[in-house]
Every structure is written in structure tokens, then in C-alpha cells.
């Protein structure tokens, strides 16, 4: 896989859904930081849950509150020098986010992993996970401050890989971010082992797990070199992919994980969707998930 990106044009349009929660508010800060780096426009959106709309007066109140919310966030961003557009939609929350992303051709969605509780309008974890699974745009998920704190600007960016097309989809945005933030790019390949520490995939005649991991890391290095990113660190570890990635994040002060949502199938080493979703829920730093282009 070779990269044809031209640097600072990767994230020109950023969508940040808001619901008034602390986690969504933190996501706004992350979106603003990237927007300033890429001179991007931030679309501030909120989705009125269609299931809560029962009467016209009730809808009018919800619409008024939603408009006030997005305008307040947009005004704050504008005051900090970020170009914004306010968007209010009525839908099921995750569907509304995806519709707005498609409508405005968003290059990136930035959203919190937790939102408002109760039956009011919300962007709860389940909504975020549905967006991660279905979005054609990369999704940067941000946890509450007390779960990890603020980790931008990014000094260390990690892209896990198993050499699959799904994992390789994350190379370009990870490398582009590393270039833009002048960050160290880390690449980790995890060879999955069972409880006894044995590799779960048998070594074949052509390519065993160790060789596949080495080739995957070399591909990251080659693509980084092509983009003039020279500060690259690679490592192979053995164990559970999600656990090993979390350990690497802690041990190397990683600020951001960029990873594909799908990897190798079968019982071989992989970055399957379940691994990406586990990390979205449990990683101590933000995770950007990238789907394989259709």
C-alpha cells in the first residue's frame, strides 16, 4: 500500500456531535485542536431523538434547546478562530450523526464515548459504538477527563497492525497526523497467544505469525518514510491484542491510537472489530477508528 496524501488536507471537514454532556464538550476541544492544525471547518451537530417527539409544542421546545446548544458551542469555537457550521437534525441519534456526516462529506467524526444519562437527548456509548461500526469516515472517540485526561497535542501516535487491508486503512491517517503534529509514530503488531502462551495460528510453509508481523511493520515504516515521517518505533508482542495495545499505550506514553476496524479473519493474529470496540471502551487515550474503503 502506498500513500498518495499531500499532508494537511486530510481533515478539512470535521463533525462533532454534542449533547451538553461533559464528554461531548471534551470532544469539542479535540475537534478544535485538529481543526486548527488542518485549517478545517467544524460542523457542530446535535440530534433530537425522534422517539422523544410526541407533540408539536414539545418538539418546538426540544428544537429551541438544541439550537441554543449548537450555537453556544459554535460561538465558542468561532471565538477561538475555528470556522464552524451549526446543524440540528431529528432522527435516531446514531442515524442522525451518520446522515450529517454523509450530507457534509465529513473527513472525521469526533465524539465522546459517554453522553447524557436518562431519557433526554443523548449520545450514549451504544450510540458511539454504532457510529464507529457504520461510519465511512474515521471516528475519533474521546473518553471523560477523569478516565484519561487530555492527551493533545499528540507527541506519540500508535497504529496497531496485523498486515491486513483493514489494518492498513489506518496507516495514512496515522502517518498524516504524525507528520502534522511532529509526533513519533509507533507501530505494534500483536501475535495472539492462548492462555498457555502458545501462538493460536500454526506456522505455515509460506508465512508464520512472526514473519507476517515483521512484514506488516515494514509496510508501516515504508509508508511513513514515503511521507517523510522518520521518527518511527516498531515492536512485536505476544498475547491478547486489546490488552497488549493498552499496555503499550501506558508504557510508551501514547497520546492517540489510530486503528482499522477490521483485520485478519479466522483464528490468526488479527485486529477484528471486537478489538477496536474493546479499545474504544477501555483505552486510556482517544482512539481513531478507520474502516476499510469500500
C-alpha positions, 0 to 999 in steps of 0.5 A, spaced: 500 500 500 502 506 498 500 513 500 498 518 495 496 524 501 499 531 500 499 532 508 494 537 511 488 536 507 486 530 510 481 533 515 478 539 512 471 537 514 470 535 521 463 533 525 462 533 532 456 531 535 454 534 542 449 533 547 451 538 553 454 532 556 461 533 559 464 528 554 461 531 548 464 538 550 471 534 551 470 532 544 469 539 542 476 541 544 479 535 540 475 537 534 478 544 535 485 542 536 485 538 529 481 543 526 486 548 527 492 544 525 488 542 518 485 549 517 478 545 517 471 547 518 467 544 524 460 542 523 457 542 530 451 537 530 446 535 535 440 530 534 433 530 537 431 523 538 425 522 534 422 517 539 422 523 544 417 527 539 410 526 541 407 533 540 408 539 536 409 544 542 414 539 545 418 538 539 418 546 538 421 546 545 426 540 544 428 544 537 429 551 541 434 547 546 438 544 541 439 550 537 441 554 543 446 548 544 449 548 537 450 555 537 453 556 544 458 551 542 459 554 535 460 561 538 465 558 542 469 555 537 468 561 532 471 565 538 477 561 538 478 562 530 475 555 528 470 556 522 464 552 524 457 550 521 451 549 526 446 543 524 440 540 528 437 534 525 431 529 528 432 522 527 435 516 531 441 519 534 446 514 531 442 515 524 442 522 525 450 523 526 451 518 520 446 522 515 450 529 517 456 526 516 454 523 509 450 530 507 457 534 509 462 529 506 465 529 513 473 527 513 472 525 521 467 524 526 469 526 533 465 524 539 465 522 546 464 515 548 459 517 554 453 522 553 447 524 557 444 519 562 436 518 562 431 519 557 433 526 554 437 527 548 443 523 548 449 520 545 450 514 549 456 509 548 451 504 544 450 510 540 458 511 539 459 504 538 454 504 532 457 510 529 464 507 529 461 500 526 457 504 520 461 510 519 465 511 512 469 516 515 474 515 521 471 516 528 475 519 533 472 517 540 474 521 546 473 518 553 471 523 560 477 527 563 477 523 569 478 516 565 484 519 561 485 526 561 487 530 555 492 527 551 493 533 545 497 535 542 499 528 540 507 527 541 506 519 540 501 516 535 500 508 535 497 504 529 496 497 531 497 492 525 496 485 523 498 486 515 491 486 513 487 491 508 483 493 514 489 494 518 492 498 513 486 503 512 489 506 518 496 507 516 495 514 512 491 517 517 496 515 522 502 517 518 498 524 516 497 526 523 504 524 525 507 528 520 502 534 522 503 534 529 511 532 529 509 526 533 513 519 533 509 514 530 509 507 533 507 501 530 505 494 534 503 488 531 500 483 536 501 475 535 495 472 539 497 467 544 492 462 548 492 462 555 498 457 555 502 462 551 502 458 545 501 462 538 493 460 536 495 460 528 500 454 526 506 456 522 505 455 515 510 453 509 509 460 506 508 465 512 508 464 520 505 469 525 512 472 526 514 473 519 507 476 517 508 481 523 515 483 521 512 484 514 506 488 516 511 493 520 515 494 514 509 496 510 508 501 516 515 504 516 515 504 508 509 508 508 511 513 513 518 514 510 514 515 503 511 521 507 517 523 510 515 521 517 522 518 520 521 518 527 518 511 527 518 505 533 516 498 531 515 492 536 512 485 536 508 482 542 505 476 544 498 475 547 491 478 547 491 484 542 486 489 546 490 488 552 497 488 549 495 495 545 493 498 552 499 496 555 503 499 550 499 505 550 501 506 558 508 504 557 510 508 551 506 514 553 501 514 547 497 520 546 492 517 540 491 510 537 489 510 530 486 503 528 482 499 522 476 496 524 477 490 521 483 485 520 485 478 519 479 473 519 479 466 522 483 464 528 490 468 526 493 474 529 488 479 527 485 486 529 477 484 528 472 489 530 471 486 537 478 489 538 477 496 536 470 496 540 474 493 546 479 499 545 474 504 544 471 502 551 477 501 555 483 505 552 486 510 556 487 515 550 482 517 544 482 512 539 481 513 531 477 508 528 478 507 520 474 502 516 476 499 510 474 503 503 469 500 500 
